[in-house]
């Protein structure tokens, strides 16, 4: 499939117009002021007109066009969520939580704590409780060190966010869940969060690049978890009879899951990074085993092949997979009106593919439909209250872009 292209880029810097009349009319050594006046006025009229944001028009591989306007720029942004007033919360991996207005004004939220920053670790997801307007609960995930500082693991907490204070501040922090066991390395935390139609909290827990824990029911690595909103375990989870930590599990056999969302019919969709290729998009069914590291449609990084999913029909196969890899990160299933023809489609951010990928979902089937590519790693994608798509680029100068149809 061919890649999209940037059609046009428009931007204008701001210019300091604080120039004294004395400077404008001061004679030069040659006694002329006219050219100086003309020159300064040209600069003022050319550069001083404010432009709210740079924009770019991106064409997809099937001919659709998106107009992207920059809202703000961040240092290693990871996740975002919209508040009821239409402003956003945006996380940065180094432990900063930003409150961002629609015109890009950033204010740091107070009350944050230290995190284990490094590799794929740091501050992660941010999600509102479904009844946030009543209870003010914000849910956050992050990586923390073990007792000896040589191991790390993910944590999910909730805190109350007072919308009436400026700057906003987190308070009443409660620890709800931890990855167990903590292990060495700085990869595959996953720690994405979503609330289901039943009000339960779902968490993706990566296998931390250790592979075997994904099939080990004594620990919660490599699993999709289902908990009550206060972190307790529902009594109808599928692995109740295994006791212990397995009571948290909704599904097992996963690798690194950086996207989670529910469709309009209540299906839970989760994507995960394969090893060397073989990235997956799965419908998550309670009690199922998704096969990692027993099967995959990719190979190990060493080049050693892994049996394909079709060799083990007893294990759940993906609804779509990618070879070569797209490195999926971020997932939203669109239900807005701005792009009416795309209702029910999934949008996935691509890190290696440097693209926003639209996937057609029909029932429980999935197929890539179009790619929008502008040469930047995409970390996160969300739908705004107005139906626009919002994208966070990865890295030290990651832009928050608002995508519209015009």
BALUMSE-397446 format. One line per 5 residues: number of its first residue (from 1); their letters; for each residue x, y, z of N, C-alpha, C, O. Coordinates in steps of 0.05 Angstrom, whole numbers. Example, Ala and Ser with C-alpha at 12.3 -4.5 7.8 and 13.67 -1.06 7.14 Angstrom:
# BALUMSE-397446
1) as) 264,-114,156,246,-90,156,264,-66,156,285,-66,169 ~ 257,-45,142,273,-21,143,258,1,157,268,23,161;
//
This chain:
# BALUMSE-397446
1) xxxxx) 17,-24,0,0,0,0,18,25,0,36,27,16 ~ 12,44,-17,27,68,-19,23,86,5,3,84,19 ~ 43,103,10,40,121,33,27,147,25,28,155,2 ~ 15,160,46,3,186,41,25,207,39,49,200,42 ~ 18,232,35,38,253,33,28,279,45,4,283,47;
6) xxxxx) 47,295,53,40,322,62,35,339,37,53,341,20 ~ 11,351,36,4,366,12,15,395,14,25,406,-5 ~ 12,406,38,21,433,42,26,439,71,14,426,88 ~ 44,457,77,50,465,104,49,496,105,61,509,89 ~ 35,506,125,33,535,128,41,542,157,31,529,175;
11) xxxxx) 58,560,161,65,569,188,75,598,187,84,607,167 ~ 72,611,210,82,639,213,92,643,241,77,638,260 ~ 117,652,244,127,657,271,115,683,282,105,700,267 ~ 117,687,308,110,712,320,134,731,320,157,722,321 ~ 128,757,317,149,777,315,146,798,335,124,807,340;
16) xxxxx) 168,806,348,167,827,368,163,854,355,182,863,341 ~ 140,867,358,135,892,345,141,916,363,133,938,357 ~ 154,911,386,161,933,404,185,948,394,207,946,404 ~ 180,964,374,201,980,361,195,1010,365,173,1019,358 ~ 213,1024,376,208,1053,383,207,1070,358,220,1064,338;
21) xxxxx) 190,1092,360,189,1111,338,216,1124,334,223,1132,312 ~ 232,1126,356,258,1138,353,276,1122,335,292,1133,320 ~ 273,1095,337,289,1079,319,279,1082,290,296,1083,272 ~ 253,1083,287,242,1085,260,252,1110,245,258,1109,221 ~ 253,1132,260,259,1157,247,287,1167,251,294,1189,243;
26) xxxxx) 303,1151,265,331,1160,270,346,1159,243,344,1140,228 ~ 361,1180,238,376,1182,213,398,1161,212,410,1155,233 ~ 402,1149,189,425,1132,185,450,1150,180,447,1174,178 ~ 473,1137,177,498,1152,171,496,1167,145,509,1187,140 ~ 479,1157,127,476,1169,101,453,1189,101,447,1202,80;
31) xxxxx) 440,1192,124,419,1213,127,392,1204,117,374,1220,114 ~ 389,1178,110,363,1170,99,347,1154,120,358,1137,134 ~ 321,1160,123,304,1145,141,283,1130,125,270,1112,136 ~ 279,1138,100,257,1126,85,259,1096,82,240,1081,86 ~ 282,1086,75,286,1058,70,283,1042,96,273,1020,97;
36) xxxxx) 292,1055,119,290,1041,144,260,1037,151,252,1016,161 ~ 244,1058,147,215,1057,153,202,1035,136,187,1018,146 ~ 208,1035,110,196,1015,92,203,987,101,187,969,101 ~ 229,983,107,239,957,115,225,947,140,216,924,142 ~ 222,964,161,210,956,186,180,950,182,170,930,193;
41) xxxxx) 167,967,166,138,962,162,133,936,147,114,922,152 ~ 151,930,128,148,904,114,151,881,133,135,862,131 ~ 170,883,151,173,861,170,149,858,188,139,836,193 ~ 138,881,197,115,880,215,91,868,201,78,850,212 ~ 85,877,177,62,866,163,65,838,154,46,823,151;
46) xxxxx) 90,830,149,95,803,139,95,783,161,84,761,158 ~ 107,790,184,111,770,205,95,774,230,91,755,246 ~ 84,798,235,72,803,261,43,794,262,31,794,283 ~ 30,788,239,3,779,240,1,751,253,13,732,243 ~ -12,749,276,-12,723,290,-26,701,275,-47,706,263;
51) xxxxx) -15,678,276,-27,654,265,-31,634,287,-11,628,301 ~ -55,624,292,-61,609,316,-45,583,316,-37,574,338 ~ -39,571,294,-24,546,294,-15,540,265,-27,548,246 ~ 7,525,264,15,515,238,-4,494,230,-15,479,246 ~ -9,491,204,-27,470,194,-14,455,172,5,465,158;
56) xxxxx) -23,431,168,-13,414,145,-37,398,136,-54,390,151 ~ -37,393,110,-58,377,98,-46,350,90,-26,349,76 ~ -58,329,100,-47,302,96,-67,286,79,-91,284,85 ~ -56,274,57,-72,256,41,-68,227,48,-46,218,52 ~ -91,213,51,-89,184,56,-84,168,31,-85,178,9;
61) xxxxx) -79,143,35,-73,125,13,-97,119,-5,-94,109,-27 ~ -122,126,5,-145,122,-12,-157,149,-21,-180,150,-31 ~ -142,170,-17,-150,196,-27,-164,215,-8,-168,238,-14 ~ -171,205,16,-183,223,36,-162,244,46,-138,238,45 ~ -172,267,54,-154,288,63,-162,296,92,-185,298,99;
66) xxxxx) -141,301,108,-144,311,135,-128,337,137,-106,339,127 ~ -139,356,151,-125,381,157,-117,380,186,-134,377,204 ~ -91,382,191,-80,380,218,-70,407,227,-54,420,214 ~ -80,416,250,-72,441,262,-57,435,288,-67,420,305 ~ -34,448,292,-19,444,316,-32,459,339,-38,482,337;
71) xxxxx) -37,444,361,-48,456,385,-26,464,405,-26,486,416 ~ -7,445,410,15,450,429,37,430,423,33,411,407 ~ 59,433,437,82,415,434,91,405,461,89,420,481 ~ 100,380,462,107,367,488,133,352,486,143,347,464 ~ 144,346,509,168,330,512,161,301,519,154,296,542;
76) xxxxx) 162,283,500,156,255,503,127,251,514,124,239,535 ~ 107,262,500,80,257,509,72,228,505,83,214,488 ~ 53,219,522,46,191,521,16,186,519,7,168,504 ~ -1,202,532,-29,197,531,-44,223,536,-33,243,544 ~ -70,223,529,-87,247,533,-116,238,538,-124,216,531;
81) xxxxx) -131,256,551,-160,251,554,-173,278,556,-161,298,565 ~ -198,280,548,-213,305,548,-229,307,574,-241,288,583 ~ -228,332,585,-244,338,608,-272,348,599,-276,354,576 ~ -292,348,617,-319,356,609,-321,383,596,-339,388,580 ~ -303,402,602,-304,428,590,-290,430,563,-288,452,552;
86) xxxxx) -281,407,553,-268,407,527,-238,411,527,-225,408,506 ~ -226,418,550,-197,420,553,-186,392,557,-201,372,560 ~ -159,390,556,-147,363,557,-128,360,581,-117,380,591 ~ -123,335,588,-101,327,605,-82,312,587,-90,293,573 ~ -56,318,588,-36,305,571,-13,297,590,-3,313,605;
91) xxxxx) -4,271,588,18,262,603,44,263,587,44,259,563 ~ 66,269,601,93,266,591,107,245,608,103,243,632 ~ 124,229,595,137,207,608,153,214,633,155,199,652 ~ 165,238,633,182,246,655,167,253,681,180,263,700 ~ 141,249,682,124,253,705,108,279,705,99,288,726;
96) xxxxx) 106,292,682,91,317,680,63,311,669,60,297,649 ~ 42,322,683,15,322,674,7,350,667,8,368,684 ~ -2,354,642,-9,381,633,-39,384,631,-53,366,623 ~ -48,408,637,-76,417,631,-73,435,606,-58,455,607 ~ -87,428,585,-83,442,559,-110,453,550,-130,438,548;
101) xxxxx) -111,479,544,-135,491,533,-137,487,503,-118,477,491 ~ -160,494,492,-164,490,464,-146,506,446,-140,499,424 ~ -136,529,457,-117,546,441,-88,539,448,-70,554,440 ~ -83,517,462,-56,508,467,-42,518,491,-18,513,495 ~ -56,533,509,-43,542,534,-39,518,552,-58,504,558;
106) xxxxx) -15,515,562,-8,492,579,-3,501,607,12,520,612 ~ -15,487,627,-10,492,655,-4,465,668,-19,446,665 ~ 17,464,683,25,439,696,6,433,719,2,450,737 ~ -5,409,720,-22,400,742,-5,394,766,16,380,763 ~ -13,404,789,3,400,813,-4,373,827,-25,361,821;
111) xxxxx) 14,365,844,9,341,860,20,315,849,14,293,859 ~ 36,317,827,47,292,815,70,282,833,79,295,851 ~ 77,257,828,97,243,844,119,232,826,117,235,801 ~ 140,221,837,162,211,821,154,185,807,137,170,817 ~ 167,180,784,162,156,769,189,144,761,210,157,763;
116) xxxxx) 188,119,752,213,106,742,215,112,713,204,98,696 ~ 229,133,706,232,142,678,256,129,665,277,126,677 ~ 252,120,641,273,108,625,263,86,607,245,71,615 ~ 275,84,583,265,64,564,236,70,557,229,92,550 ~ 219,50,560,190,54,556,176,62,581,151,65,581;
121) xxxxx) 190,65,603,178,71,629,175,101,634,189,117,623 ~ 156,107,652,151,134,660,122,138,666,107,118,671 ~ 112,162,665,83,168,667,69,158,642,79,163,620 ~ 47,145,646,34,132,623,6,143,617,3,166,608 ~ -14,126,621,-41,133,612,-55,152,632,-47,154,655;
126) xxxxx) -76,165,621,-93,182,638,-121,179,627,-127,183,603 ~ -140,172,645,-167,166,638,-186,176,660,-179,176,683 ~ -209,187,652,-228,196,671,-247,173,679,-254,156,663 ~ -256,174,704,-278,156,713,-303,162,696,-307,186,690 ~ -319,142,689,-343,148,674,-362,168,687,-377,182,673;
131) xxxxx) -361,170,714,-377,189,728,-360,212,739,-364,221,762 ~ -341,221,723,-321,241,733,-335,267,742,-326,279,762 ~ -356,275,729,-368,301,736,-380,300,764,-384,321,776 ~ -385,276,774,-395,274,801,-373,269,822,-373,280,843 ~ -354,251,814,-334,242,834,-306,253,830,-289,250,848;
136) xxxxx) -300,265,807,-273,278,802,-250,258,801,-227,267,804 ~ -255,232,797,-233,213,797,-219,213,770,-232,210,749 ~ -192,216,770,-175,212,747,-157,188,752,-146,185,773 ~ -154,171,732,-138,146,734,-113,150,718,-113,159,695 ~ -90,143,730,-64,147,717,-48,121,721,-50,107,741;
141) xxxxx) -32,115,701,-13,93,703,15,103,700,20,124,688 ~ 34,89,712,62,97,711,80,73,719,70,53,729 ~ 106,76,714,125,56,722,138,65,749,144,88,752 ~ 143,45,766,156,51,792,178,31,796,178,9,785 ~ 198,39,813,219,21,820,211,1,842,193,6,858;
146) xxxxx) 224,-23,841,221,-41,863,238,-32,887,251,-11,886 ~ 237,-47,909,250,-39,933,280,-35,930,292,-18,943 ~ 293,-52,913,322,-51,910,331,-33,886,355,-31,880 ~ 312,-19,873,317,-1,851,328,-14,826,335,-1,807 ~ 329,-41,826,339,-55,802,316,-66,785,321,-75,762;
151) xxxxx) 292,-66,795,269,-76,781,248,-54,779,248,-35,795 ~ 230,-57,760,208,-38,757,182,-53,751,182,-77,743 ~ 160,-39,753,134,-49,745,114,-27,743,119,-5,754 ~ 92,-32,730,72,-12,726,53,-10,750,50,-30,765 ~ 41,13,754,22,18,775,-1,34,763,2,50,745;
156) xxxxx) -25,29,774,-49,45,767,-59,58,793,-63,44,813 ~ -63,84,792,-74,98,815,-98,115,806,-103,118,782 ~ -113,124,826,-133,145,820,-130,168,839,-120,164,862 ~ -137,191,830,-135,216,846,-158,234,839,-168,233,817 ~ -165,251,858,-186,270,853,-174,295,841,-153,305,849;
161) xxxxx) -188,306,821,-179,330,807,-200,352,811,-223,350,802 ~ -191,373,825,-210,395,831,-209,414,807,-189,428,802 ~ -231,415,792,-233,432,768,-237,462,775,-234,479,758 ~ -242,467,801,-247,495,809,-221,510,816,-222,534,819 ~ -200,496,819,-174,508,827,-157,513,803,-159,500,783;
166) xxxxx) -140,534,806,-121,540,785,-93,546,797,-91,564,814 ~ -73,531,790,-73,508,772,-88,484,783,-91,482,808 ~ -96,466,766,-109,441,776,-89,425,793,-65,427,789 ~ -100,410,812,-83,395,830,-95,368,835,-119,365,839 ~ -78,347,836,-86,320,843,-85,317,874,-67,327,887;
171) xxxxx) -105,303,885,-106,298,913,-119,271,919,-131,259,901 ~ -117,262,943,-129,237,952,-121,214,934,-138,199,924 ~ -95,210,930,-85,189,912,-89,162,925,-82,158,948 ~ -99,143,909,-103,115,918,-90,96,898,-95,97,874 ~ -73,78,909,-61,57,892,-82,35,888,-93,25,908;
176) xxxxx) -86,28,863,-107,8,857,-96,-18,847,-108,-39,852 ~ -73,-18,833,-63,-42,821,-34,-39,815,-24,-17,810 ~ -19,-62,817,10,-62,811,16,-87,793,3,-108,796 ~ 35,-83,776,46,-106,761,62,-124,780,77,-114,796 ~ 57,-150,777,70,-169,795,77,-194,779,59,-207,769;
181) xxxxx) 103,-201,778,125,-190,793,138,-166,779,135,-162,755 ~ 152,-150,795,170,-130,783,194,-144,773,204,-163,785 ~ 204,-135,750,226,-149,736,247,-128,727,242,-104,727 ~ 270,-138,718,290,-121,706,281,-112,678,263,-125,666 ~ 294,-92,667,288,-82,640,269,-59,641,258,-52,662;
186) xxxxx) 266,-45,618,251,-21,617,231,-21,593,225,0,581 ~ 220,-44,587,202,-46,565,176,-61,571,174,-74,592 ~ 157,-57,553,132,-72,553,116,-70,579,107,-90,590 ~ 112,-45,589,94,-41,612,65,-43,602,48,-53,617 ~ 60,-33,579,32,-30,568,16,-10,583,12,12,574;
191) xxxxx) 6,-17,606,-10,-1,625,-29,19,613,-31,42,622 ~ -44,11,592,-66,26,582,-91,19,598,-94,-3,609 ~ -109,39,601,-133,36,618,-158,43,601,-157,62,585 ~ -180,29,605,-205,35,593,-228,26,611,-225,5,625 ~ -250,41,612,-273,32,626,-293,20,607,-298,31,585;
196) xxxxx) -305,-3,614,-324,-16,597,-352,-7,601,-357,9,620 ~ -371,-15,585,-399,-8,588,-411,-16,615,-430,-4,624 ~ -398,-36,627,-408,-45,653,-396,-30,677,-401,-36,700 ~ -379,-9,670,-367,7,691,-342,-5,702,-329,7,720 ~ -334,-29,693,-309,-41,703,-285,-29,689,-287,-19,667;
201) xxxxx) -262,-30,703,-237,-19,693,-220,-42,681,-215,-62,693 ~ -211,-37,656,-194,-57,642,-166,-45,639,-163,-21,633 ~ -146,-61,645,-118,-52,644,-102,-72,627,-105,-96,630 ~ -86,-62,609,-67,-79,595,-41,-81,610,-30,-61,618 ~ -31,-105,614,-6,-110,628,13,-125,610,9,-148,605;
206) xxxxx) 34,-112,601,53,-124,583,70,-146,596,71,-147,621 ~ 82,-162,580,98,-185,591,127,-177,596,144,-194,602 ~ 133,-150,594,158,-139,602,182,-150,587,204,-151,597 ~ 177,-160,563,198,-171,545,210,-197,557,233,-204,551 ~ 194,-210,573,203,-235,586,190,-260,573,198,-282,579;
211) xxxxx) 170,-256,557,155,-277,542,140,-296,560,116,-296,560 ~ 154,-314,574,141,-335,589,119,-326,608,99,-340,611 ~ 122,-303,622,101,-295,641,74,-292,628,54,-293,643 ~ 72,-289,602,46,-285,589,28,-310,593,4,-308,592 ~ 40,-333,597,26,-358,601,26,-367,630,15,-388,636;
216) xxxxx) 37,-352,647,40,-360,676,18,-347,692,17,-323,694 ~ 0,-363,703,-23,-353,717,-16,-345,746,-34,-336,761 ~ 9,-347,754,17,-339,781,24,-309,782,27,-298,804 ~ 27,-296,759,33,-268,758,15,-254,737,2,-268,721 ~ 14,-228,738,-5,-213,721,8,-200,696,-4,-182,684;
221) xxxxx) 33,-209,689,45,-199,665,34,-213,640,29,-237,640 ~ 31,-197,618,21,-209,594,-9,-215,594,-17,-235,582 ~ -24,-199,608,-52,-204,612,-69,-179,606,-58,-156,607 ~ -95,-182,600,-114,-161,602,-129,-166,628,-139,-188,633 ~ -132,-145,645,-143,-148,671,-170,-133,673,-174,-113,659;
226) xxxxx) -187,-143,690,-213,-130,695,-217,-126,725,-217,-146,740 ~ -221,-101,733,-224,-95,761,-248,-76,765,-257,-63,747 ~ -257,-75,790,-276,-54,797,-262,-27,797,-237,-25,796 ~ -278,-5,797,-266,21,795,-248,29,819,-233,47,817 ~ -251,14,841,-234,19,864,-211,-1,867,-197,-1,887;
231) xxxxx) -207,-17,846,-184,-35,846,-190,-63,857,-173,-81,855 ~ -213,-67,868,-220,-94,877,-227,-112,854,-232,-102,832 ~ -229,-138,859,-233,-157,837,-262,-165,836,-274,-173,856 ~ -275,-163,812,-302,-172,809,-304,-202,813,-285,-217,808 ~ -327,-211,823,-329,-240,829,-338,-256,804,-342,-280,806;
236) xxxxx) -341,-243,781,-348,-258,757,-326,-258,736,-332,-264,713 ~ -301,-252,744,-279,-256,725,-274,-285,719,-281,-302,735 ~ -263,-291,695,-263,-319,686,-244,-338,699,-247,-362,698 ~ -223,-328,713,-203,-346,725,-206,-348,756,-187,-351,770 ~ -231,-345,765,-236,-345,794,-226,-370,807,-215,-369,829;
241) xxxxx) -229,-393,794,-222,-419,807,-192,-423,809,-184,-441,823 ~ -176,-406,796,-147,-408,799,-137,-394,824,-115,-398,834 ~ -154,-376,835,-147,-362,859,-124,-342,855,-114,-339,833 ~ -115,-330,877,-92,-312,876,-95,-290,855,-117,-279,852 ~ -73,-284,842,-72,-262,822,-89,-268,798,-97,-250,784;
246) xxxxx) -94,-294,792,-109,-301,768,-138,-290,769,-151,-289,749 ~ -147,-284,793,-174,-273,795,-177,-246,781,-199,-238,774 ~ -154,-232,776,-155,-207,761,-159,-210,731,-168,-192,717 ~ -152,-234,720,-149,-237,691,-175,-237,677,-196,-247,686 ~ -175,-224,653,-197,-225,634,-188,-242,610,-203,-258,599;
251) xxxxx) -162,-239,602,-150,-256,581,-120,-258,586,-109,-242,601 ~ -108,-278,573,-79,-282,578,-65,-286,550,-78,-287,530 ~ -38,-288,551,-23,-294,527,-18,-270,509,-20,-272,485 ~ -13,-247,522,-8,-222,507,21,-213,510,35,-221,527 ~ 29,-195,491,56,-185,490,57,-156,501,59,-152,525;
256) xxxxx) 55,-136,483,57,-108,492,33,-93,480,32,-88,456 ~ 13,-87,496,-13,-76,487,-14,-46,493,-17,-38,516 ~ -13,-30,472,-12,-1,475,-37,13,464,-37,37,459 ~ -58,-3,461,-83,9,451,-107,-8,461,-106,-32,459 ~ -128,6,472,-151,-8,482,-176,9,479,-174,33,486;
261) xxxxx) -198,-2,469,-223,14,467,-246,-6,463,-242,-29,454 ~ -270,4,469,-295,-11,464,-309,0,441,-310,24,436 ~ -321,-18,425,-338,-8,403,-366,-4,412,-373,-9,435 ~ -384,5,394,-411,12,401,-427,-11,411,-447,-8,425 ~ -419,-35,403,-433,-60,412,-421,-72,437,-429,-94,445;
266) xxxxx) -402,-58,449,-390,-68,474,-367,-87,471,-357,-98,490 ~ -358,-92,446,-334,-109,442,-309,-94,451,-306,-70,446 ~ -292,-109,464,-266,-98,473,-245,-104,452,-239,-127,446 ~ -233,-83,440,-211,-86,421,-185,-77,433,-183,-56,446 ~ -165,-93,430,-138,-87,440,-117,-94,418,-119,-115,406;
271) xxxxx) -99,-75,413,-77,-83,395,-51,-87,411,-48,-76,433 ~ -34,-102,399,-8,-107,413,14,-110,392,10,-118,369 ~ 38,-102,401,61,-104,384,70,-133,382,73,-147,402 ~ 75,-142,358,87,-168,354,117,-166,359,127,-145,366 ~ 131,-188,355,160,-187,358,172,-174,333,170,-150,329;
276) xxxxx) 185,-189,316,194,-179,290,171,-182,271,169,-202,257 ~ 155,-161,269,130,-161,253,108,-177,268,112,-186,290 ~ 85,-179,255,63,-193,267,48,-178,288,37,-190,307 ~ 46,-151,286,30,-135,304,1,-144,301,-8,-151,279 ~ -15,-143,323,-41,-154,323,-63,-134,332,-57,-116,347;
281) xxxxx) -87,-139,321,-111,-126,331,-130,-148,339,-138,-164,322 ~ -137,-149,365,-153,-171,375,-180,-161,387,-182,-139,397 ~ -200,-178,384,-224,-176,400,-220,-192,426,-214,-216,424 ~ -222,-180,449,-215,-193,474,-241,-206,485,-260,-192,491 ~ -240,-232,488,-262,-248,499,-254,-259,526,-232,-269,529;
286) xxxxx) -271,-257,545,-266,-267,572,-256,-296,572,-269,-313,560 ~ -234,-301,586,-225,-328,590,-208,-339,567,-200,-363,569 ~ -202,-324,546,-188,-334,523,-158,-330,526,-148,-312,540 ~ -143,-347,512,-113,-346,511,-105,-338,483,-113,-350,463 ~ -90,-315,481,-83,-304,455,-56,-312,445,-46,-301,425;
291) xxxxx) -43,-331,459,-22,-346,446,7,-338,450,24,-355,446 ~ 13,-314,459,41,-306,462,53,-320,486,40,-322,507 ~ 78,-331,484,96,-331,460,95,-357,445,114,-364,430 ~ 74,-372,448,71,-398,434,68,-395,404,80,-409,388 ~ 51,-375,397,46,-370,368,47,-340,363,43,-324,381;
296) xxxxx) 53,-333,338,53,-306,329,55,-306,299,66,-324,287 ~ 46,-285,286,50,-282,257,75,-267,251,79,-258,228 ~ 92,-264,271,119,-252,267,140,-272,276,134,-293,286 ~ 165,-264,273,188,-280,282,202,-266,305,198,-242,309 ~ 218,-281,319,235,-269,340,255,-250,326,261,-252,302;
301) xxxxx) 265,-230,342,284,-211,331,310,-224,321,324,-214,304 ~ 315,-247,332,339,-262,324,335,-275,296,354,-284,284 ~ 310,-275,286,304,-288,261,292,-315,264,283,-327,245 ~ 293,-326,288,282,-353,293,251,-351,290,238,-334,302 ~ 240,-368,273,211,-367,268,195,-376,293,204,-391,309;
306) xxxxx) 171,-365,294,151,-373,314,128,-386,299,120,-375,278 ~ 116,-407,309,93,-419,295,71,-398,291,66,-382,309 ~ 58,-399,268,36,-380,263,11,-388,279,9,-410,290 ~ -7,-369,281,-31,-374,296,-47,-397,285,-60,-412,300 ~ -46,-401,259,-63,-422,247,-53,-450,254,-67,-470,249;
311) xxxxx) -30,-452,267,-21,-478,276,-33,-487,303,-31,-510,311 ~ -46,-467,316,-58,-473,342,-86,-462,343,-91,-440,355 ~ -105,-475,331,-133,-465,331,-145,-463,359,-166,-451,362 ~ -133,-475,379,-143,-473,406,-137,-446,419,-148,-439,439 ~ -118,-431,406,-111,-405,416,-123,-383,398,-126,-387,374;
316) xxxxx) -131,-361,410,-145,-340,395,-127,-326,375,-105,-317,381 ~ -136,-324,350,-121,-311,329,-130,-282,327,-152,-275,333 ~ -112,-264,317,-119,-236,314,-140,-232,292,-142,-248,274 ~ -155,-210,294,-174,-203,274,-161,-189,250,-171,-189,228 ~ -138,-176,256,-120,-165,235,-92,-166,246,-87,-164,270;
321) xxxxx) -73,-168,227,-45,-167,235,-28,-154,214,-37,-151,191 ~ -4,-145,221,12,-129,203,40,-141,200,55,-144,219 ~ 47,-147,175,74,-154,167,80,-139,141,67,-145,121 ~ 98,-119,141,116,-112,163,101,-97,185,78,-89,183 ~ 116,-93,207,105,-81,231,97,-52,227,109,-37,211;
326) xxxxx) 75,-44,241,67,-16,242,75,-4,269,76,21,272 ~ 81,-21,289,87,-13,317,63,4,328,66,28,331 ~ 40,-9,333,16,6,340,18,18,368,28,6,387 ~ 8,42,371,7,56,396,-17,76,396,-18,93,379 ~ -35,72,415,-59,89,415,-81,76,398,-75,66,377;
331) xxxxx) -105,78,408,-128,66,393,-154,81,401,-159,85,425 ~ -169,89,382,-196,99,387,-215,89,366,-208,87,342 ~ -239,81,374,-260,72,356,-279,96,352,-292,104,371 ~ -280,106,328,-293,132,323,-323,129,323,-335,110,312 ~ -337,149,337,-366,149,337,-377,178,333,-399,183,341;
336) xxxxx) -360,196,322,-368,223,319,-383,229,293,-388,211,277 ~ -390,255,289,-404,263,265,-387,277,245,-395,280,221 ~ -363,287,253,-347,302,234,-339,285,210,-339,294,187 ~ -332,260,215,-325,241,194,-347,219,194,-342,196,203 ~ -370,226,185,-394,208,187,-389,181,174,-399,161,183;
341) xxxxx) -374,181,151,-370,156,137,-351,138,152,-349,114,145 ~ -338,148,172,-319,131,187,-329,122,214,-314,112,231 ~ -354,126,219,-366,117,245,-361,87,247,-366,72,229 ~ -351,79,271,-346,50,275,-318,42,267,-311,19,272 ~ -303,59,254,-275,52,246,-256,55,270,-261,72,287;
346) xxxxx) -236,39,270,-214,42,290,-192,60,278,-186,57,254 ~ -181,77,294,-157,92,286,-134,85,305,-137,86,329 ~ -112,77,293,-89,68,307,-65,85,301,-60,91,277 ~ -50,94,321,-25,108,316,-3,88,310,-2,66,321 ~ 15,96,292,37,79,284,64,92,291,69,115,283;
351) xxxxx) 80,78,306,107,88,313,127,84,290,136,103,278 ~ 132,59,284,151,52,262,139,61,235,154,71,218 ~ 113,57,232,101,64,206,97,94,203,91,103,181 ~ 99,110,225,97,139,223,71,147,209,71,162,190 ~ 49,136,218,24,139,205,1,137,224,3,125,246;
356) xxxxx) -22,149,217,-48,144,229,-62,125,211,-65,130,187 ~ -71,102,222,-81,80,207,-111,77,212,-119,73,236 ~ -127,78,192,-156,73,195,-162,44,188,-153,33,168 ~ -177,31,206,-184,3,203,-214,0,203,-228,10,221 ~ -225,-13,182,-254,-18,181,-260,-41,200,-248,-63,198;
361) xxxxx) -280,-37,217,-290,-58,235,-318,-64,227,-335,-46,226 ~ -323,-89,221,-350,-99,214,-356,-122,233,-344,-144,229 ~ -373,-118,252,-377,-139,272,-351,-144,287,-340,-125,298 ~ -342,-168,287,-317,-175,300,-294,-179,279,-274,-193,286 ~ -297,-169,255,-276,-171,235,-263,-144,231,-274,-123,237;
366) xxxxx) -238,-144,222,-223,-120,219,-205,-121,194,-195,-142,187 ~ -202,-98,181,-185,-97,157,-175,-68,154,-191,-49,155 ~ -149,-65,150,-138,-38,145,-151,-26,121,-154,-39,100 ~ -159,0,123,-173,14,102,-156,36,90,-158,41,65 ~ -140,50,106,-126,74,96,-104,82,115,-107,78,140;
371) xxxxx) -83,94,105,-62,105,121,-58,135,115,-58,143,92 ~ -54,150,136,-48,178,134,-20,181,146,-15,177,169 ~ -1,190,129,27,189,136,40,216,132,37,228,111 ~ 53,227,153,67,252,150,94,252,163,105,273,171 ~ 106,228,165,134,226,173,140,229,202,163,233,209;
376) xxxxx) 120,226,220,125,228,249,114,204,263,93,193,255 ~ 128,195,283,119,173,300,94,181,315,94,203,328 ~ 73,165,314,48,172,328,46,155,353,46,131,353 ~ 43,169,376,42,156,402,13,151,411,8,131,423 ~ -5,170,405,-32,168,416,-52,181,398,-46,200,383;
381) xxxxx) -77,171,398,-99,183,383,-124,182,399,-130,161,412 ~ -139,203,399,-165,205,414,-185,220,397,-178,234,378 ~ -210,218,404,-232,233,391,-239,256,409,-243,252,433 ~ -242,280,397,-249,303,413,-279,306,415,-294,293,401 ~ -289,323,433,-317,327,437,-331,337,412,-355,333,408;
386) xxxxx) -316,351,395,-328,361,370,-327,342,347,-335,349,325 ~ -317,318,352,-315,298,331,-289,298,316,-284,281,299 ~ -272,318,322,-245,318,309,-228,295,321,-234,286,343 ~ -208,287,306,-188,268,316,-164,284,327,-155,303,314 ~ -154,275,349,-130,288,361,-108,268,363,-112,245,371;
391) xxxxx) -84,276,354,-61,258,353,-38,270,368,-32,294,367 ~ -24,253,384,1,261,397,24,248,382,25,223,379 ~ 43,264,373,67,254,361,86,246,383,86,257,405 ~ 103,226,378,122,216,397,147,233,397,153,247,378 ~ 162,233,420,189,244,420,190,271,435,171,280,447;
396) xxxxx) 214,283,434,221,307,449,206,332,439,204,351,454 ~ 197,332,415,182,355,404,155,345,393,147,352,371 ~ 142,328,408,117,316,399,94,336,399,88,348,419 ~ 82,339,375,60,358,373,34,345,379,29,321,374 ~ 16,360,391,-12,353,392,-26,366,368,-26,390,365;
401) xxxxx) -37,349,351,-50,358,326,-79,352,327,-88,331,335 ~ -95,372,319,-124,369,315,-129,364,286,-122,380,269 ~ -142,341,280,-147,333,252,-176,337,246,-194,327,260 ~ -182,352,225,-209,358,216,-212,352,187,-192,345,173 ~ -236,355,177,-241,350,148,-237,375,131,-240,373,107;
406) x) -232,398,144,-227,422,128,-213,443,145,-207,465,136;
//
